Amino acid sequence: MGLGDRLRKARELRGMAVKEIAKALNISPKTWYGWESGIRSPSPDMLHKIARILEVSVDYLLGLTDDPTPPQQLLPPWAVDLRAIPVYNGASAGDIGTFPNDNYIVMWITVPKQEPGKYGVIVHGDSMEPDISNGDVVIVDPNLPIDDGCEVVVIIDGEAYVKKIYFQDNVVILQSINSKKYPPMIIPRRKTDAYVVGRVAWVLKKRY
């Protein structure tokens, strides 16, 4: 399949008529027909513009790959909107009902504005290895739904833990990923000194 055939196929997959693609490229329909028929070929700059409009890769149009998926666009750091969130020490949550408390902020970090998360908690220990390691920061969002099997930050007797949570009858099961070393914690649902403060939205890995 030549360039002309791939131009036609990509245009049809995009659901665009010849007049539409020609208008988007600021060319005449006759010029586009010439490209699809193979009589003429677009310039390299025009080929990149076509690829952007039809949402395919230049390599696909040139026949270097059969995968039309365009390459991921990586934005430089300055092009990403950032926001600051506080990070708390996960070793101790303080008094019941006070976590997170501004008195326990150990640092501030910047995260992408579009990502979920209200604050971070530093993880201590290896109970959630290999997914979450000692020193990682879990980004927590209290507004996300708490689903069966999701990872949460839970306070038990004033201590903050990161665990997978499961609901069963009248108990809540808190499971470590490193289950061979750490048995599950079974908590009665009516236990007043245990509560979930939020769901882990994503993990910021420690930089060594």
BASE-792432 format. One record per atom (N, C-alpha, C): residue number from 1; residue in three letters; x, y negated, z. Coordinates in pm, whole numbers, always signed. Atoms other than C-alpha are relative to their C-alpha. Layout:
<recs>
  fipa  zase    east   north      up
   NUM   ALA       X       Y       Z
...
</recs>
This chain:
<recs>
  fipa  zase    east   north      up
     1   MET     +85    +119      +0
     1   MET      +0      +0      +0
     1   MET     +88    -124      +0
     2   GLY     -82    +118     +14
     2   GLY    +154    -327    -116
     2   GLY     -50    -117     +80
     3   LEU     +34    +120     -74
     3   LEU    +140    -678     +24
     3   LEU    -142     -45     -29
     4   GLY    +134     +44     +37
     4   GLY    -172    -767    -170
     4   GLY    -109     +84     +63
     5   ASP     +99     -89     -60
     5   ASP    -359    -462     -47
     5   ASP     -11     -24    +151
     6   ARG      +1     +23    -145
     6   ARG    -258    -534    +313
     6   ARG     -64    -135     +33
     7   LEU     +67    +128     -21
     7   LEU    -369    -896    +282
     7   LEU    -151     +16      -8
     8   ARG    +144     -22     +15
     8   ARG    -710    -783    +159
     8   ARG     -56     +80    +118
     9   LYS     +47     -84    -110
     9   LYS    -743    -513    +428
     9   LYS      -5     -80    +130
    10   ALA      -5     +79    -123
    10   ALA    -639    -750    +708
    10   ALA    -111    -105      +1
    11   ARG    +107    +101     +10
    11   ARG    -882   -1016    +583
    11   ARG    -137     +64     +25
    12   GLU    +129     -67     -17
    12   GLU   -1169    -768    +567
    12   GLU     -19     +47    +143
    13   LEU     +10     -42    -140
    13   LEU   -1092    -630    +912
    13   LEU     -31    -118     +91
    14   ARG     +26    +123     -78
    14   ARG   -1100    -987   +1043
    14   ARG    -140     -52     -27
    15   GLY    +136     +43     +34
    15   GLY   -1441   -1029    +877
    15   GLY      -5    -136     -66
    16   MET      -6    +131     +64
    16   MET   -1333   -1332    +673
    16   MET     -19     +13    -150
    17   ALA     +15      +7    +145
    17   ALA   -1444   -1416    +321
    17   ALA    +121     -72     -59
    18   VAL    -115     +65     +65
    18   VAL   -1190   -1539     +66
    18   VAL      -7    -152     +18
    19   LYS     +14    +145     -17
    19   LYS   -1331   -1892     +90
    19   LYS     +40     -44    +141
    20   GLU     -31     +34    -139
    20   GLU   -1289   -1886    +471
    20   GLU    +150      +1     +24
    21   ILE    -145      -8     -23
    21   ILE    -927   -1772    +473
    21   ILE     +72    -108     -79
    22   ALA     -62    +104     +81
    22   ALA    -844   -2013    +191
    22   ALA     -13    -137     +68
    23   LYS     +21    +127     -70
    23   LYS    -995   -2303    +385
    23   LYS     +89     -11    +122
    24   ALA     -84      +1    -120
    24   ALA    -807   -2203    +701
    24   ALA    +146     -25     -35
    25   LEU    -140     +17     +42
    25   LEU    -480   -2200    +504
    25   LEU     +21    -127     -82
    26   ASN      -6    +120     +82
    26   ASN    -565   -2519    +311
    26   ASN     +54     +29    -140
    27   ILE     -36     -39    +136
    27   ILE    -525   -2344     -22
    27   ILE    -129     +24     -78
    28   SER    +117     -31     +81
    28   SER    -761   -2267    -311
    28   SER     -28    +150      +4
    29   PRO     +31    -144      +9
    29   PRO    -946   -1935    -331
    29   PRO     +77     +69    -112
    30   LYS     -74     -58    +112
    30   LYS    -770   -1881    -664
    30   LYS    +141     +41     +43
    31   THR    -134     -33     -49
    31   THR    -432   -1889    -489
    31   THR      -4    +128     +83
    32   TRP     +11    -121     -83
    32   TRP    -549   -1630    -235
    32   TRP     -24    +123     -86
    33   TYR     +25    -113     +90
    33   TYR    -686   -1405    -511
    33   TYR    +128     +43     -70
    34   GLY    -128     -32     +63
    34   GLY    -346   -1427    -675
    34   GLY     +89     +81     +92
    35   TRP     -79     -77     -97
    35   TRP    -181   -1300    -356
    35   TRP     -55    +141     +17
    36   GLU     +60    -132     -20
    36   GLU    -430   -1017    -309
    36   GLU     +20     +90    -123
    37   SER     -17     -78    +123
    37   SER    -392    -909    -672
    37   SER    +145     +36     -27
    38   GLY    -141     -29     +18
    38   GLY     -14    -909    -644
    38   GLY     +66     -80    -110
    39   ILE     -59     +83    +106
    39   ILE     +37   -1166    -919
    39   ILE    +105     -94     +58
    40   ARG     -93     +89     -70
    40   ARG    +204   -1403    -673
    40   ARG     +12     +46    +145
    41   SER     -20     -33    -142
    41   SER    +333   -1381    -316
    41   SER     +12    -128     +81
    42   PRO     -12    +120     -85
    42   PRO    +304   -1629     -27
    42   PRO    +144     -19     +46
    43   SER    -133     +30     -53
    43   SER    +613   -1801    +105
    43   SER     +15     +59    +139
    44   PRO     -18     -53    -137
    44   PRO    +769   -1676    +432
    44   PRO     -77     -80    +105
    45   ASP     +73     +82     -97
    45   ASP    +621   -1973    +624
    45   ASP    -150     +25     -10
    46   MET    +142     -26     +19
    46   MET    +279   -1911    +474
    46   MET     -37    +139     +50
    47   LEU     +26    -137     -46
    47   LEU    +307   -1540    +553
    47   LEU     -17      +3    +152
    48   HIS     +14      +8    -146
    48   HIS    +356   -1621    +922
    48   HIS    -132     -65     +38
    49   LYS    +127     +65     -29
    49   LYS     +55   -1852    +914
    49   LYS    -116     +94     -25
    50   ILE    +103     -99     +31
    50   ILE    -156   -1581    +751
    50   ILE     -10    +103    +113
    51   ALA      -2    -101    -107
    51   ALA     -48   -1331   +1018
    51   ALA     -66     -53    +126
    52   ARG     +61     +59    -119
    52   ARG    -151   -1570   +1296
    52   ARG    -152      -7     -14
    53   ILE    +145     +15     +20
    53   ILE    -494   -1635   +1145
    53   ILE     -70    +135      -2
    54   LEU     +61    -132     +12
    54   LEU    -565   -1268   +1068
    54   LEU     +31     +89    +120
    55   GLU     -33     -72    -124
    55   GLU    -420   -1160   +1405
    55   GLU     +65    +135     -28
    56   VAL     -81    -118     +30
    56   VAL    -176    -909   +1259
    56   VAL    +146     -40      +6
    57   SER    -143     +31      +0
    57   SER    +201    -883   +1256
    57   SER     +49     -21    -143
    58   VAL     -63     +19    +131
    58   VAL    +418   -1001    +966
    58   VAL     +54    +132     -51
    59   ASP     -53    -131     +40
    59   ASP    +579    -657    +966
    59   ASP    -108     +86     -64
    60   TYR    +110     -78     +59
    60   TYR    +239    -503    +895
    60   TYR     -29     -48    -142
    61   LEU     +27     +53    +133
    61   LEU    +178    -734    +599
    61   LEU    +109     +38     -99
    62   LEU    -112     -34     +88
    62   LEU    +522    -653    +460
    62   LEU     +16    +150     -20
    63   GLY      -8    -145     +16
    63   GLY    +464    -279    +494
    63   GLY    +109     +66     +82
    64   LEU    -106     -57     -84
    64   LEU    +732    -228    +759
    64   LEU     -58     +86    +112
    65   THR     +68     -81    -100
    65   THR    +477     -75    +999
    65   THR    -147     +12     -39
    66   ASP    +143     -17     +24
    66   ASP    +125     +61    +981
    66   ASP     -84     -47    +118
    67   ASP     +69     +52    -117
    67   ASP     +38     -87   +1319
    67   ASP     -20    -151     -19
    68   PRO     +22    +143     +23
    68   PRO    -130    -424   +1259
    68   PRO      +9     -88    +125
    69   THR      +1     +77    -126
    69   THR    -107    -526   +1627
    69   THR    +113    -102      +1
    70   PRO    -106    +101      -5
    70   PRO     +79    -856   +1655
    70   PRO     +83     +16    +125
    71   PRO     -84      -9    -120
    71   PRO    +372    -873   +1898
    71   PRO     -53     -88    +111
    72   GLN     +46     +77    -115
    72   GLN    +297    -997   +2249
    72   GLN     +71    -134      +2
    73   GLN     -56    +134      -7
    73   GLN    +344   -1369   +2279
    73   GLN     +46     -28    +143
    74   LEU     -55     +27    -133
    74   LEU    +575   -1440   +2572
    74   LEU     +18    -150     +17
    75   LEU     -10    +143     -26
    75   LEU    +539   -1787   +2717
    75   LEU    +118     -31     +90
    76   PRO    -107     +40     -91
    76   PRO    +836   -1965   +2870
    76   PRO     -58     -41    +134
    77   PRO     +52     +32    -134
    77   PRO    +807   -2030   +3246
    77   PRO     -67    -136      +9
    78   TRP     +57    +134     -11
    78   TRP    +735   -2399   +3192
    78   TRP    -137      -9     -68
    79   ALA    +129      +4     +69
    79   ALA    +432   -2311   +2975
    79   ALA    -110     +69     +79
    80   VAL     +97     -72     -81
    80   VAL    +258   -2112   +3250
    80   VAL     -43     -88    +118
    81   ASP     +52     +77    -113
    81   ASP     +33   -2292   +3498
    81   ASP     +23     +79    +129
    82   LEU     -32     -67    -126
    82   LEU    +149   -2210   +3851
    82   LEU     -74     -67    +115
    83   ARG     +57     +55    -123
    83   ARG      +3   -2258   +4197
    83   ARG     +75     +61    +118
    84   ALA     -71     -45    -119
    84   ALA    +149   -2221   +4544
    84   ALA     -95     +73     +94
    85   ILE     +77     -71    -102
    85   ILE     +24   -1966   +4797
    85   ILE     +92     +31    +118
    86   PRO     -82     -32    -117
    86   PRO    +142   -1895   +5153
    86   PRO     +29    +149      +8
    87   VAL     -37    -139     -25
    87   VAL    +317   -1573   +5252
    87   VAL     +15     +20    +149
    88   TYR      -2     -31    -143
    88   TYR    +272   -1416   +5595
    88   TYR     +85    +124     +26
    89   ASN     -76    -117     -42
    89   ASN    +488   -1169   +5783
    89   ASN     -98    +112     +35
    90   GLY     +94    -108     -23
    90   GLY    +308    -835   +5777
    90   GLY     +30     +84    +121
    91   ALA     -37     -83    -115
    91   ALA    +484    -699   +6086
    91   ALA    -102     -11    +112
    92   SER     +97     +20    -106
    92   SER    +234    -849   +6328
    92   SER    -102    -103     -44
    93   ALA    +105     +91     +44
    93   ALA    -100   -1014   +6266
    93   ALA     -44     -95    +109
    94   GLY     +40     +88    -108
    94   GLY    -128   -1185   +6600
    94   GLY    -131     +44     +62
    95   ASP    +126     -32     -67
    95   ASP    -454   -1203   +6789
    95   ASP    -108     +36    -100
    96   ILE    +110     -41     +85
    96   ILE    -767   -1047   +6649
    96   ILE     -76    -122     -50
    97   GLY     +77    +107     +59
    97   GLY    -946   -1278   +6409
    97   GLY     +82    -120     -41
    98   THR     -81    +116     +35
    98   THR    -651   -1510   +6351
    98   THR     +86     +24    -123
    99   PHE     -84     -29    +116
    99   PHE    -496   -1342   +6046
    99   PHE     -83     -16    -127
   100   PRO    -126     +74      -4
   100   PRO    -404   -1502   +5821
   100   PRO     -13    -134     +72
   101   ASN      -2    +124     -77
   101   ASN    -313   -1796   +6041
   101   ASN    +119     -83     -47
   102   ASP    -106     +85     +52
   102   ASP    -109   -2095   +5921
   102   ASP    +124      -1     +88
   103   ASN    -115      -3     -88
   103   ASN    +114   -2058   +6225
   103   ASN     +96    +113     -34
   104   TYR     -83    -116     +32
   104   TYR    +247   -1732   +6079
   104   TYR     +55      -5    -142
   105   ILE     -55     +13    +135
   105   ILE    +346   -1865   +5734
   105   ILE    +153      +3      +7
   106   VAL    -146     -10      +0
   106   VAL    +706   -1762   +5662
   106   VAL     +61     -65    -124
   107   MET     -49     +67    +120
   107   MET    +736   -1911   +5312
   107   MET    -118     -24     -95
   108   TRP     +97     +23    +106
   108   TRP    +549   -2034   +5006
   108   TRP     +59     +51    -130
   109   ILE     -46     -45    +131
   109   ILE    +569   -1881   +4659
   109   ILE     -95     -55    -106
   110   THR     +85     +42    +111
   110   THR    +437   -1984   +4318
   110   THR     -38    +122     -82
   111   VAL     +53    -112     +80
   111   VAL    +219   -1746   +4117
   111   VAL     -79     -59    -117
   112   PRO     +80     +49    +113
   112   PRO     +40   -1775   +3780
   112   PRO    -140     -42     +46
   113   LYS    +128     +56     -45
   113   LYS    -273   -1987   +3824
   113   LYS    -117     +91     -33
   114   GLN    +112     -82     +42
   114   GLN    -492   -1739   +3638
   114   GLN      -6    +134     +73
   115   GLU      -1    -128     -69
   115   GLU    -392   -1440   +3855
   115   GLU     -78     -10    +132
   116   PRO     +70      +2    -128
   116   PRO    -608   -1343   +4155
   116   PRO     +97      +0    +118
   117   GLY     -83      -1    -120
   117   GLY    -476   -1380   +4509
   117   GLY      -5    -131     +74
   118   LYS      +7    +119     -85
   118   LYS    -511   -1621   +4800
   118   LYS    +126     -19     +83
   119   TYR    -121      +9     -80
   119   TYR    -197   -1536   +4998
   119   TYR     +78    +131     -15
   120   GLY     -84    -119      +6
   120   GLY     +90   -1288   +5025
   120   GLY     +31     +51    +139
   121   VAL     -39     -63    -126
   121   VAL    +189   -1045   +5300
   121   VAL    +125     +84     -25
   122   ILE    -123     -77     +14
   122   ILE    +540    -907   +5340
   122   ILE     -22    +140     +57
   123   VAL     +18    -139     -41
   123   VAL    +538    -527   +5361
   123   VAL    +124     +49     +73
   124   HIS    -109     -61     -76
   124   HIS    +749    -347   +5621
   124   HIS     -22    +151      +5
   125   GLY     +11    -145      -6
   125   GLY    +820     +25   +5601
   125   GLY     -15     +63    -138
   126   ASP      +2     -75    +125
   126   ASP    +795    +296   +5338
   126   ASP    -125     +85     -16
   127   SER    +121     -83      +4
   127   SER    +443    +431   +5391
   127   SER     -71      -6    -135
   128   MET     +67     +13    +129
   128   MET    +329    +306   +5049
   128   MET     +95     +22    -117
   129   GLU     -93     -38    +107
   129   GLU    +633    +425   +4855
   129   GLU     -64    +110     -85
   130   PRO     -95     +87     +72
   130   PRO    +691    +452   +4566
   130   PRO     -63    -127     -58
   131   ASP     +67    +115     +64
   131   ASP    +430    +195   +4457
   131   ASP     +37    -132     +66
   132   ILE     -30    +122     -75
   132   ILE    +499     -60   +4731
   132   ILE    +115     +30     +95
   133   SER    -122     -27     -77
   133   SER    +843     -80   +4892
   133   SER     +18     -99    +113
   134   ASN     -35     +88    -111
   134   ASN    +984    -233   +5209
   134   ASN     +54    -132     -55
   135   GLY     -44    +132     +46
   135   GLY   +1025    -607   +5152
   135   GLY     -83     -56    -115
   136   ASP     +89     +51    +105
   136   ASP    +771    -631   +4869
   136   ASP    -104     -93     +61
   137   VAL    +109     +88     -44
   137   VAL    +502    -897   +4892
   137   VAL    -128     +41     -73
   138   VAL    +129     -31     +62
   138   VAL    +145    -784   +4834
   138   VAL     -81    -128      -6
   139   ILE     +83    +118     +19
   139   ILE     -77   -1056   +4693
   139   ILE    -144     +41     +28
   140   VAL    +131     -41     -52
   140   VAL    -412   -1039   +4871
   140   VAL    -108     -99     -42
   141   ASP    +115     +85     +33
   141   ASP    -750   -1168   +4757
   141   ASP    -121     +49     +77
   142   PRO    +116     -42     -81
   142   PRO   -1033   -1151   +5013
   142   PRO    -132      -5     -76
   143   ASN    +123     +11     +78
   143   ASN   -1287   -1226   +4740
   143   ASN     -22    +117     -95
   144   LEU     +16    -115     +87
   144   LEU   -1224    -908   +4542
   144   LEU     -80    +108     +72
   145   PRO     +79    -106     -64
   145   PRO   -1461    -615   +4604
   145   PRO     +89    +109     +58
   146   ILE     -75    -109     -63
   146   ILE   -1340    -340   +4837
   146   ILE     -62    +131     -48
   147   ASP     +48    -124     +57
   147   ASP   -1385     -22   +4636
   147   ASP     +70    +120     +63
   148   ASP     -57    -123     -52
   148   ASP   -1322    +334   +4745
   148   ASP    +131     +32     -73
   149   GLY    -129     -34     +59
   149   GLY    -954    +414   +4689
   149   GLY     +89    -118     -33
   150   CYS     -84    +116     +30
   150   CYS    -829     +57   +4647
   150   CYS     +96     -26    +116
   151   GLU     -98     +35    -102
   151   GLU    -533     -84   +4840
   151   GLU     -43    -128     +70
   152   VAL     +46    +114     -79
   152   VAL    -616    -325   +5121
   152   VAL    +100     -33    +110
   153   VAL     -69     +37    -123
   153   VAL    -461    -515   +5408
   153   VAL    -103     +10    +111
   154   VAL     +94     -23    -109
   154   VAL    -628    -402   +5730
   154   VAL     +69     -29    +133
   155   ILE     -52     +32    -132
   155   ILE    -580    -520   +6086
   155   ILE     -51    +103     +99
   156   ILE     +36     -97    -104
   156   ILE    -574    -256   +6360
   156   ILE     +78     -33    +125
   157   ASP     -63     +35    -127
   157   ASP    -506    -354   +6720
   157   ASP    +103    -113     -17
   158   GLY     -87    +115     +17
   158   GLY    -349    -679   +6601
   158   GLY    +115     +20     -96
   159   GLU    -107     -27     +94
   159   GLU    -113    -513   +6350
   159   GLU     -56      +6    -142
   160   ALA     +43      -1    +140
   160   ALA    -138    -560   +5972
   160   ALA     +60    +120     -72
   161   TYR     -44    -116     +77
   161   TYR    -118    -251   +5751
   161   TYR     -48     -13    -144
   162   VAL     +42     -14    +139
   162   VAL    -131    -193   +5377
   162   VAL     -27    +147     -25
   163   LYS     +39    -139     +19
   163   LYS    -321    +126   +5297
   163   LYS    -103     +11    -113
   164   LYS    +114     -31     +86
   164   LYS    -556    +289   +5050
   164   LYS    -119     +29     +92
   165   ILE    +116     -15     -87
   165   ILE    -907    +284   +5190
   165   ILE    -105     +91     -65
   166   TYR    +106     -90     +45
   166   TYR   -1173    +553   +5164
   166   TYR    -113      -3    +103
   167   PHE    +116      +4     -88
   167   PHE   -1524    +548   +5307
   167   PHE     -67    +138      +1
   168   GLN     +58    -134     -12
   168   GLN   -1666    +872   +5440
   168   GLN     -88      +7    +126
   169   ASP     +96     -10    -110
   169   ASP   -1977    +911   +5655
   169   ASP     +16    -119     +96
   170   ASN     -10    +106    -101
   170   ASN   -1919    +715   +5978
   170   ASN    +143     -42     +29
   171   VAL    -139     +34     -24
   171   VAL   -1544    +677   +5942
   171   VAL     +59     -66    -125
   172   VAL     -79     +58    +108
   172   VAL   -1296    +483   +5732
   172   VAL    +137     +69      +3
   173   ILE    -129     -69      +9
   173   ILE    -988    +672   +5613
   173   ILE    +100     -92     -68
   174   LEU    -108     +82     +53
   174   LEU    -670    +473   +5561
   174   LEU    +116     +93     -38
   175   GLN     -95     -99     +52
   175   GLN    -431    +672   +5343
   175   GLN    +128     -68     -50
   176   SER    -128     +45     +53
   176   SER     -61    +614   +5280
   176   SER     +29     +73    -130
   177   ILE     -43     -69    +123
   177   ILE     +81    +690   +4936
   177   ILE    +107    +102     +35
   178   ASN    -103     -92     -48
   178   ASN    +377    +850   +5113
   178   ASN     -64     +92    +104
   179   SER     +84     -79     -91
   179   SER    +133   +1101   +5263
   179   SER     +74    +116     +66
   180   LYS     -76    -109     -62
   180   LYS    +395   +1368   +5332
   180   LYS     +65     -46    +132
   181   LYS     -65     +53    -118
   181   LYS    +555   +1143   +5591
   181   LYS    -100     -65     +96
   182   TYR     +96     +74     -82
   182   TYR    +251    +948   +5712
   182   TYR    -140     +60     -16
   183   PRO    +135     -58      +7
   183   PRO     -79   +1122   +5795
   183   PRO    -104    -110     -12
   184   PRO    +105    +101     +13
   184   PRO    -407    +943   +5722
   184   PRO     -46     -52    +136
   185   MET     +55     +62    -121
   185   MET    -550    +705   +5981
   185   MET    -152      +3     -13
   186   ILE    +146     -11      +3
   186   ILE    -915    +780   +6060
   186   ILE     -58     -95    +104
   187   ILE     +51    +107     -86
   187   ILE   -1101    +482   +6203
   187   ILE    -153      +5      +1
   188   PRO    +146      +9      -4
   188   PRO   -1463    +483   +6326
   188   PRO     -46    -134     -57
   189   ARG     +47    +122     +64
   189   ARG   -1666    +228   +6130
   189   ARG     -38    -107    +101
   190   ARG     +44     +97    -101
   190   ARG   -1783     +64   +6451
   190   ARG    +116     -51     +86
   191   LYS    -115     +46     -78
   191   LYS   -1431      +7   +6584
   191   LYS     +13    -150     -17
   192   THR      +8    +146      +5
   192   THR   -1434    -360   +6670
   192   THR    +135     -68     -20
   193   ASP    -132     +62     +13
   193   ASP   -1058    -418   +6668
   193   ASP     +70     +46    -128
   194   ALA     -55     -36    +130
   194   ALA   -1011    -297   +6308
   194   ALA     -86     -64    -107
   195   TYR     +76     +64    +106
   195   TYR   -1109    -497   +6001
   195   TYR     +89     -23    -121
   196   VAL     -70     +23    +126
   196   VAL   -1013    -542   +5637
   196   VAL      +1    -150     -28
   197   VAL      -9    +144     +28
   197   VAL    -885    -889   +5553
   197   VAL      +0     -30    -149
   198   GLY      +2     +25    +144
   198   GLY    -860    -844   +5177
   198   GLY     +58    +115     -80
   199   ARG     -48    -102     +93
   199   ARG    -780    -633   +4877
   199   ARG    +132     -43     -62
   200   VAL    -127     +28     +67
   200   VAL    -432    -608   +4726
   200   VAL     -29     -19    -149
   201   ALA     +25     +30    +141
   201   ALA    -461    -777   +4386
   201   ALA    +117     +45     -87
   202   TRP    -118     -44     +73
   202   TRP    -104    -713   +4274
   202   TRP    +119     -10     +95
   203   VAL    -118     -10     -86
   203   VAL    +248    -666   +4409
   203   VAL    +116     -77     -61
   204   LEU    -122     +72     +40
   204   LEU    +547    -899   +4389
   204   LEU    +118     +78     +54
   205   LYS    -109     -88     -41
   205   LYS    +849    -670   +4395
   205   LYS    +117     -80     +56
   206   LYS    -117     +64     -62
   206   LYS   +1146    -755   +4614
   206   LYS    +115      -3     -98
   207   ARG    -118     +13     +86
   207   ARG   +1450    -881   +4428
   207   ARG    +125     +30     +81
   208   TYR    -120     -39     -74
   208   TYR   +1766    -711   +4540
   208   TYR    +122     -66     -59
</recs>
